[in-house]
Amino acid sequence: MFLSTIMIIMRILGIDPGIAIVGYSLIDVCEDNYCLVTSGSIQTDKTKTDAGRLFEIANDLEEIIKKYQPDTAGVEKLYFFKNQKTIIPVAQARGVIMMVLEKYAINTVEYTPIVVKQTITGYGRASKNEVADAVKNMVIRNEKKWPKLDDTVDSIAIAVCHARNIQCDISQYVSV
């Protein structure tokens, strides 16, 4: 399949927030397909202060936005957190991410993990592996290797969830 012959309707940035690792991905909604443009992670230096790590996230995210120019974004929302030690730093990272997206006027929708799982697999309590397997079958990779980091795979699931969500009104991105 050659992407040059497919009409790209919109580009979506998916983000799985964290203070140590931020998973990100960009997918193009191409007619009836989801095409992976790129994916990766922002891995902050653990020797830096929290402020330094947040600054690193902001700078790296800005570079990703400038390079790939997404139309819209989906971000994982904090819903239930098992590790009480990391909830505040992750919330701070989400705040920085949301601020950067707002700075670039990128329409953003937040999704709980349950909503992402429900949208991708049809079951809100699906395992990480079930979500990964399902989203892998939904996305055209064009010879790109599938990411190994859970955070990056989660960001792809968030981007696909956003593409499939009614709040992401595709008609606003199609040129008439």
C-alpha positions as CSV (number, residue, x, y, z in Angstrom):
1,M,0.0,0.0,0.0
2,F,1.4,3.4,-1.0
3,L,0.5,6.3,1.3
4,S,1.1,8.8,-1.5
5,T,-2.1,7.6,-3.1
6,I,-4.2,7.7,0.1
7,M,-5.9,10.9,1.3
8,I,-4.8,11.8,4.8
9,I,-7.8,13.1,6.7
10,M,-6.0,14.1,9.9
11,R,-2.9,13.5,12.0
12,I,-3.3,12.5,15.6
13,L,-0.8,12.6,18.4
14,G,-1.3,10.0,21.1
15,I,0.4,10.5,24.5
16,D,0.8,8.2,27.5
17,P,2.1,10.6,30.2
18,G,4.8,9.9,32.8
19,I,7.6,11.6,34.6
20,A,10.3,9.1,33.7
21,I,8.9,8.0,30.3
22,V,6.3,9.7,28.1
23,G,5.1,7.4,25.3
24,Y,4.1,9.2,22.1
25,S,2.9,8.3,18.7
26,L,1.5,10.0,15.6
27,I,-1.0,8.3,13.3
28,D,-2.5,9.5,10.1
29,V,-6.2,8.7,9.6
30,C,-6.1,7.7,6.0
31,E,-9.5,7.0,4.6
32,D,-10.5,3.8,6.4
33,N,-7.0,3.1,7.9
34,Y,-4.8,4.2,10.7
35,C,-1.2,4.7,9.4
36,L,1.7,4.9,11.9
37,V,3.8,7.9,11.1
38,T,6.2,7.6,14.1
39,S,6.3,6.5,17.7
40,G,8.7,6.7,20.5
41,S,9.3,7.9,24.0
42,I,10.6,10.9,25.9
43,Q,12.9,9.4,28.6
44,T,13.9,12.0,31.2
45,D,17.2,12.0,33.0
46,K,16.5,10.6,36.5
47,T,19.4,12.5,37.9
48,K,17.6,15.8,37.2
49,T,15.2,17.5,39.6
50,D,11.5,17.1,38.9
51,A,11.5,20.6,37.5
52,G,14.3,19.7,35.1
53,R,12.5,16.6,34.0
54,L,9.3,18.5,33.4
55,F,11.3,21.1,31.3
56,E,12.8,18.2,29.3
57,I,9.3,16.8,28.6
58,A,8.1,20.2,27.5
59,N,11.1,20.8,25.2
60,D,11.0,17.4,23.6
61,L,7.2,17.5,23.1
62,E,7.5,20.9,21.4
63,E,10.1,19.5,19.0
64,I,7.7,16.6,18.1
65,I,4.8,19.0,17.5
66,K,6.9,21.3,15.3
67,K,8.2,18.3,13.3
68,Y,5.0,16.4,12.8
69,Q,2.3,19.1,13.1
70,P,-0.6,17.0,14.6
71,D,-4.1,18.3,14.0
72,T,-5.4,16.9,17.3
73,A,-4.3,14.9,20.3
74,G,-5.5,12.2,22.7
75,V,-3.9,12.0,26.2
76,E,-4.3,9.4,28.9
77,K,-6.2,10.7,31.9
78,L,-5.3,9.8,35.4
79,Y,-8.1,7.6,36.6
80,F,-6.8,5.1,39.2
81,F,-3.3,5.0,40.4
82,K,-1.7,2.1,42.2
83,N,1.6,3.8,43.1
84,Q,0.9,6.7,45.4
85,K,4.6,7.8,45.3
86,T,4.4,8.7,41.6
87,I,0.9,10.1,41.2
88,I,2.0,13.7,41.8
89,P,4.9,13.7,39.4
90,V,2.8,12.0,36.7
91,A,0.1,14.6,37.3
92,Q,2.7,17.3,36.9
93,A,3.9,15.8,33.7
94,R,0.4,15.7,32.4
95,G,0.0,19.3,33.3
96,V,3.1,20.2,31.3
97,I,1.9,18.1,28.4
98,M,-1.5,19.8,28.4
99,M,0.1,23.2,28.6
100,V,2.3,22.5,25.5
101,L,-0.6,21.2,23.5
102,E,-2.6,24.3,24.5
103,K,0.4,26.5,23.5
104,Y,0.2,25.1,20.0
105,A,-3.6,25.3,19.9
106,I,-3.9,21.5,19.5
107,N,-7.4,20.3,20.3
108,T,-7.0,17.7,23.0
109,V,-9.3,15.0,24.4
110,E,-8.4,13.0,27.5
111,Y,-9.2,9.3,27.8
112,T,-9.2,7.0,30.9
113,P,-7.5,3.6,30.4
114,I,-10.8,1.9,30.7
115,V,-12.2,4.0,27.8
116,V,-9.1,3.2,25.7
117,K,-9.4,-0.5,26.4
118,Q,-13.1,-0.5,25.6
119,T,-12.6,1.3,22.4
120,I,-9.7,-0.8,21.2
121,T,-10.8,-4.3,22.4
122,G,-14.5,-4.0,23.2
123,Y,-13.7,-4.8,26.9
124,G,-12.8,-2.1,29.4
125,R,-10.8,-4.5,31.6
126,A,-8.6,-6.0,28.8
127,S,-5.0,-6.8,29.6
128,K,-2.1,-4.8,28.2
129,N,-1.3,-7.7,25.9
130,E,-4.8,-7.8,24.6
131,V,-4.8,-4.1,23.9
132,A,-1.4,-4.3,22.2
133,D,-2.4,-7.2,20.0
134,A,-5.7,-5.5,19.0
135,V,-4.1,-2.2,18.2
136,K,-1.2,-3.8,16.3
137,N,-3.8,-5.3,13.9
138,M,-5.5,-1.9,13.5
139,V,-2.5,0.1,12.5
140,I,-0.6,0.1,9.2
141,R,3.1,0.3,10.1
142,N,4.7,0.5,6.6
143,E,7.8,-1.4,7.6
144,K,8.2,0.4,10.9
145,K,9.1,-1.9,13.7
146,W,6.5,-2.3,16.4
147,P,7.6,-0.5,19.6
148,K,8.8,-2.6,22.6
149,L,8.0,-0.1,25.3
150,D,4.5,-0.4,26.9
151,D,4.3,3.4,27.1
152,T,4.7,3.8,23.4
153,V,2.3,1.0,22.5
154,D,-0.2,2.6,24.9
155,S,0.2,5.9,23.1
156,I,-0.7,4.3,19.8
157,A,-3.8,2.8,21.5
158,I,-4.7,6.3,22.8
159,A,-4.3,7.8,19.3
160,V,-6.5,5.1,17.7
161,C,-9.1,5.5,20.5
162,H,-9.1,9.2,19.7
163,A,-9.5,8.6,16.0
164,R,-12.5,6.4,16.7
165,N,-14.1,8.7,19.3
166,I,-17.2,10.7,18.3
167,Q,-15.6,13.8,20.0
168,C,-13.0,13.8,17.3
169,D,-15.3,15.0,14.5
170,I,-13.4,14.0,11.4
171,S,-15.5,16.3,9.2
172,Q,-13.6,19.3,10.6
173,Y,-10.3,18.1,9.1
174,V,-11.6,17.2,5.6
175,S,-11.1,19.9,3.0
176,V,-14.3,20.7,1.1
